Structure formats: structure tokens, C-alpha cells
Amino acid sequence: MAEDSIFSQYHKSTFDNIPVEKRNRILDVATKEFANKGFENANINNIARDAGVSVGSLYKYFNTKQDLFLMTVHMGVDSLEHVLINYIKSSDSITEKLENIIKEIQVTSRKFSELIKLYNQMTVEGNAELVKQISVDMETVSSKTYSALIRQGQKDGEIRKDIDPDLAAFMLDNLFMSLQFSYACDYYKERFKVYAGEDVFEKDDFVVKQMVEFIKSAFSK
């Protein structure tokens, strides 16, 4: 993925010239460091050490610590969004799309928990300009995708026409984002158990069914 033009603004061309395994190792280590410490407290020396490269090498690949941070955030969220967009663009019914999206969130949030933690850290960063840049880049895709989903549902008669697609898309994304955090981030995991019971993580199908019914109740008359 590092070769893709969408990410080229965040790294130097030298990053494309190193082996894929090395690129992935650097990004995996950076993701973990940023996820656990946030942008401001993450240490570039720790990233270089744990990735098995020198600090000088890192700066041969990235101009700044911020560029490395932006690279990890965008790559992680992009990979998750591509999966969700494929479900949304399918010819399935609204119910089937919602079921598939929620199931995918359950799987990917556990499998890529560090990416979700990184996303969570990004939402609480105190760097206003950095947060603004990331939110505009990232949320534009999901907002358009969910709005299109709702508009199509209205056209097909599956979703009531008296709700605003854009605001409904915002609310839907909030639900999905909260669910992602609930399967990946410690605080949200404990919060999930307080509301849904200690065994909630053993009841994936139940969670899917209940969440789908909740969303459908908002969509239908």
C-alpha cells in the first residue's frame, strides 16, 4: 500500500525502495507507539529501536514525526473503510448490509485493535490543526458513503423519507465508531460490559441482531 499515490504525500520516495517486510514493520511499530501514547507523547527513538532501524533512517523515509503519524492513521483507516464500502455498495438489502458491516467491525476491531486504538487516540489529540487535517481527510469518505447508503435505501423504500440522509449518516457512523472502540479499547470494553453484561464479548450474534434492529427501528416508519 505504501506505493499508492494517496499516501505518497506522507513519505519520501526512499520509503518505497525498501523491502515490503521492512516497511510493514516500521508502520506496525509506529502504529503501536502512537496508539498507546498519542502523537505528542510518542517517541521517535522508540519507534526506530523497536523497528530495528536508526533514527536517521526514519528521517530518510519521513520528513517529520507528524508525517509518520499521518501515514499510519490513513493507512489503517483506509484499509478498514475499503472493506465497509464494499458491503455498502453491494446489492444486498439494508438489513443484510447492516449485518455484514457490524460483523466486519467485530472481526476487524479485534484483529486490528492497535489501529482502532490509534484512531481513538487521534480523536482526543490536543493538536487542533492535526485533528482538523485528519478528520477532513478521513471522515469525508465515510460521510459520503453512509449518506449514499441511506439515500439508496430511501429510493428503494427501505428507509423512511422524512429523515435527513447526511445527519442520519453522522449518527450511523457514530454508532459504528463506538462499536469499534468497544471491541478494541480497554475503557470502552469495560463500558460495554457495564451496559450489556460481562459475557457480551461471547454474544456476537446477539449484538449484531440487536444493533440491526435498533438501526432499522430508526429507519422505518
Secondary structure, 3 states (H helix, E strand, C coil): CCCCHHHHCCCCHHHHHCCHHHHHHHHHHHHHHHHHHHHHHCCHHHHHHHHCCCHHHHHHHCCCHHHHHHHHHHHHHHHHHHHHHHHHCCCCCHHHHHHHHHHHHHHHHHHCHHHHHHHHHHHCCCCHHHHHHHHHHHHHHHHHHHHHHHHHHHHCCCCCCCCCHHHHHHHHHHHHHHHHHHHHCHHHHHHHHHHHCCCHHHCHHHHHHHHHHHHHHHHCC
